[in-house]
Amino acid sequence: MMNRNIIYILLFIEAVFFSVSCDRNLVYERYAPIPEMGWPADSIICFNVNISDTTQNNNLYFNIRNSIDYPYSNIWLFISITPPKGDILTDTIEFTLAGPGGEWFGKGHGKFRDNQFIFRRNVYFPNPGQYKFQLQHGMRTKELKGVSNVGIRVEKTD
């Protein structure tokens, strides 16, 4: 008998694959799994995004998949963007995962919720090439439990 977590992960991957295959504005979307024992505070997740079209503005999103066992209502992320040319951009951002009454935001039912947060709208990438996005959680714990996947999405604006 398959482990229930494996079934959830397979269904999640299938949903992501289906949504990506039907999206004409998609430039890039990837997820990184977080170890079940937790996301270490010193662990940096990297996404390398190849940008070829410098004439098109883009929206940048971060995706968080958390369990309802996540012990907080928010998550802080340290973000670093390294362009092919120029200075590294850094930011710290907070995303809210649950309301004041404890109700979880995002899509999903059962144990997991999927949230997609807009980070920046109408972003202009001035140079073609590889942009490196680095994410690190900024919570005050050594092992952040309850986050199963973190992702990034870049899509063309309409």
C-alpha positions in Angstrom: 0.0 0.0 0.0 1.4 3.4 -1.0 2.2 5.9 1.7 -0.5 8.7 1.8 2.1 11.4 1.4 3.4 9.9 -1.8 -0.1 9.9 -3.2 -0.5 13.6 -2.3 2.8 14.4 -3.9 1.9 12.6 -7.1 -1.5 14.3 -7.3 0.3 17.7 -6.7 2.8 17.0 -9.5 0.0 16.0 -11.9 -1.9 19.2 -11.1 1.2 21.3 -11.7 1.9 19.5 -15.0 -1.6 19.9 -16.2 -1.8 23.6 -15.3 1.6 24.3 -16.9 0.7 22.6 -20.1 -2.3 24.8 -20.6 -0.8 28.2 -19.8 0.3 30.3 -22.8 1.7 33.2 -20.6 4.0 30.9 -18.6 7.7 31.7 -18.9 8.9 29.5 -16.0 7.5 27.6 -13.1 9.3 25.1 -10.8 8.9 23.7 -7.3 11.5 22.5 -4.9 10.5 19.9 -2.3 11.3 20.6 1.4 12.5 17.7 3.5 9.8 16.2 5.7 11.9 16.9 8.8 11.8 20.6 8.0 13.4 23.5 6.1 16.7 24.3 7.7 17.3 28.0 8.4 20.6 27.9 6.5 19.2 26.1 3.5 18.9 28.2 0.3 16.6 27.1 -2.5 17.8 28.2 -6.0 15.9 28.6 -9.2 17.7 29.4 -12.4 15.3 31.2 -14.8 16.4 31.7 -18.4 15.0 34.9 -19.9 15.2 35.3 -23.6 12.4 37.9 -24.3 13.5 41.3 -23.0 10.7 43.2 -24.6 7.9 41.6 -22.5 7.1 42.6 -19.0 6.5 39.8 -16.5 4.8 39.1 -13.2 6.8 37.2 -10.5 5.0 34.9 -8.1 6.2 32.7 -5.2 4.3 29.5 -4.5 4.1 27.9 -1.0 2.6 24.6 -0.3 2.0 24.1 3.5 0.3 21.5 5.6 -2.4 22.5 8.1 0.1 21.5 10.8 2.2 24.5 9.9 2.7 26.2 13.2 2.4 29.9 12.1 0.0 32.0 10.1 2.7 33.6 8.0 6.1 33.0 6.4 9.0 35.4 5.9 11.3 34.8 3.0 14.7 36.3 2.2 14.9 36.7 -1.6 18.0 37.3 -3.7 18.0 37.8 -7.5 21.2 37.7 -9.4 20.8 39.0 -13.0 23.2 38.0 -15.9 24.6 41.6 -15.6 24.4 44.1 -12.9 23.9 44.2 -9.2 22.3 41.5 -7.0 18.8 42.5 -5.8 17.7 41.4 -2.3 14.4 41.7 -0.5 12.6 40.4 2.6 8.9 39.6 2.2 6.1 38.3 4.4 3.3 36.1 3.0 0.2 35.4 5.1 -1.0 31.8 5.0 -3.9 31.9 7.5 -6.4 34.4 8.8 -6.8 35.7 12.3 -9.3 33.0 13.1 -7.0 30.2 12.0 -8.6 29.6 8.6 -6.0 28.5 6.0 -5.8 30.5 2.8 -5.0 28.9 -0.5 -6.4 26.1 -2.6 -6.7 22.5 -1.5 -8.5 20.3 0.9 -7.4 17.8 3.4 -3.9 18.3 4.9 -2.3 20.6 2.3 -2.9 24.2 1.0 -1.3 25.7 -2.1 -0.8 29.5 -2.2 0.5 31.7 -5.0 1.7 35.1 -4.0 2.5 38.0 -6.3 6.0 39.3 -5.6 6.3 41.9 -8.3 4.1 43.0 -11.2 5.3 44.3 -14.6 8.9 43.3 -14.1 11.2 44.2 -17.0 14.3 42.0 -17.4 16.8 44.3 -19.2 19.2 41.5 -20.3 18.7 38.1 -21.8 20.2 35.2 -19.9 20.0 33.3 -16.7 18.5 35.0 -13.6 19.2 33.2 -10.3 16.5 33.4 -7.7 17.5 32.3 -4.2 15.0 31.8 -1.4 15.6 31.3 2.3 13.1 31.2 5.1 13.3 34.1 7.6 11.4 32.5 10.4 12.9 32.3 13.9 13.3 28.5 14.0 16.2 26.3 12.9 14.0 23.7 11.2 10.8 25.1 9.7 8.2 22.4 9.7 4.9 22.2 7.8 6.2 23.6 4.4 6.3 20.8 1.8 7.2 22.7 -1.4 8.4 26.2 -2.4 8.2 27.4 -6.0 8.5 30.3 -8.4 6.5 31.4 -11.3 7.3 33.9 -14.0 4.5 34.8 -16.5 4.1 37.3 -19.3 1.8 40.2 -18.5 -1.2 40.6 -20.8 
